Amino acid sequence: MAGGRQSAVLAAVIGNGILIGVKGAAFLLSGSGAMLSEAIHSVADTTNQLLLYLGVRRSARGADEQFPYGYGAERYLFALISAVGIFILGAGVTVYHGVHSLLVPPELTVSWIDYAVLAAAGLIEGFVLLRAAREVAAGKGSQSFLEYLKSATDPTVLAVLFEDSVAVAGVVVAGSGIALSAATGSPIYDSVGSIVIGLLLAAVAVWLGLKNRDLILGRSIPPHLREQAVALIMSQPSVVRVQDVKTLVIGADRFKFKAEVDFDGGYIGRKLLPWVRENLPEAGDEAAAEAFAAEFGDQVVQALADEIDRIEGELAPTFPRLHHVDLEAD
């Protein structure tokens, strides 16, 4: 899955990199504001997706002494920077150019080249969008798309999905604006198309910013996963109660789970019954009784530690995303 995410982002970088030159050349030939917006859009997408790719690569580093839980959250930092870039470079510049074109209408020279460039852009953007959509479909499992949006802990592919959805929509908007301007002789439609593209980018940037803010702050894991993990612990014969459950997303599909567990002392004691029968001292032997008490205490502590290890061992294969499980005896 991680390799799929990385390849989806890399495909987006390559696709948008090609489109920068193609759309830029078409703008120089036509003077279309919508075409310039499309070129700016591709510059913003390429830059931001390079940041996403860098975040994915850096977040894959393992834990070390300085960062014992690894670098998984670093991709959220790069994704947040990417969202700011989309808002400023993509949405801001695009809307500004559209408004400027309304106030100072440019001279348009529309030809078949503009439509050919937009058709090629639609194909490339559509291919990248399809790759991202497949990754999202594989990642969401049985969840609905809206549920996945709320619970997703890796916004990287979602960023590509939304950016390229806007890119495909932008191709349609730009083409419509250019066609209407060419038919009517008024550059207004072309300028309005530029503004619409910018507003769509702004909406994507705001959503990505809020999503990554939550993850950087330390969001809890999806509720259904938390409930399932607690249910598995509660199903153990040694457990009476689970409380003070705290969870944390520490990276893409990497979670931390901490809980205080009230163990059944009688269950632990009964497990030690064979050892007690074998080592129980005779009545009146104080030295033996004292040694027995000390050893029995050690046996109880060890039995409790073994029980915690056993439960954590059961959690690991059932919930592979729980990379750090911390159960404390209450």
Residue, then its C-alpha position, 0 to 999 in steps of 0.5 A: m500500500a505504501g508503495g502504491r501511494q508513492s507511485a501515485v504521487l510520483a505519477a502526479v509529479i511527472g504528469n503535471g510536470i509535462l503539462i507545465g510546458v504544454k499549457g505555458a506554450a498554449f498561453l503564449l500563443s493564445g493569451s488566454g487567462a484560463m489557459l494561464s490559470e491552467a499553467i499556474h495550476s500545473v506549476a502548483d500541482t507539481t510543486n505540491q506533489l513534489l512536497l508530498y513525495l518528499g514527505v512520503r519518503r522522509s516519513a518512511r524512516g525508522a525509529d531512532e533514539q531522538f524519535p522513538y516512534g519514528y518519523g511517520a508524522e513528517r508527511y503531515l508537515f509536508a502535506l500541510i506545507s503543500a496545502v498552503g502552497i495550493f492556497i497561495l500559489g494555486a488559488g491566490v495567483t489564479v484568482y488574482h489573474g482572473v480578476h485582473s483579466l476582468l478589469v483589464p481584458p487581454e487580447l485573445t487569439v484562440s486556435w485549435i492548439d488551445y483545444a488540443v492542449l486541453a484535450a491532452a491535459g484532460l487525458i494526462e490528468g484523467f490518468v493520474l486521477l484514475r491512479a489516485a482513485r484506485e489507491v483510495a478504493a484499495g485503502k478505504g476497504s468496506q467504508s463509504f467514501l465519506e467515512y474514509l474522508k473522516s477517518a483517513t490517516d494518510p491524506t497524501v493520496l487524497a491530496v492527489l485525488f482532490e488536486d487532480s479532480v480539480a485539474v480535470a474539472g479545470v480543463v472543462v471550465a477552461g475549455s468552456g471559458i475559451a469556447l464562449s469567449a471565442a464565440t462571443g468575442s468577450p474575454i469575460y467568460d475566459s476570466v470567469g473560468s480562471i476565477v472558478i478554477g482558483l476557487l476550486l483550488a482554494a476549497v481543496a487547500v482548506w480541506l487539506g490544511l484542516k485535515n493535516r492540522d488534526l493529524i499533526l496535533g495528534r488525532s485519536i485513531p478511528p473509533h471503530l478500531r478503538e472499540q474493537a481493540v478494547a473488545l478484544i482485551m475485555s474478552q480475556p478471562s483475566v480482565v475485569r475492566v479497561q479504562d483510561v484508553k488513549t490512542l494516537v495516530i503517529g503516522a500513516d496507518r501507524f497507531k499507538f494504543k494505551a490503556e489501564v487494565d483492571f486484572d482479575g487477581g483471582y484468575i492470576g492466583r489460580k494460575l499460580l496454584p500449582w506453584v503454590r502447592e509445590n512450594l508452600p512451606e510447613a506451618g511454623d517455619e518462619a524463614a521458609a514462610e518469608a522466603f515463600a512470600a517473597e518468591f510468591g510476590d515475584q511470581v505474581v508480578q511475573a504472571l501479570a507481566d506475562e499476561i500483559d505480553r500475551i494480550e499485546g501479542e494477540l492484539a498485534p496480528t489482529f490489529p497490525r496498525l497498532h505498532h505501539v501497545d501499552l497496557e498498564a495494570d490498574 
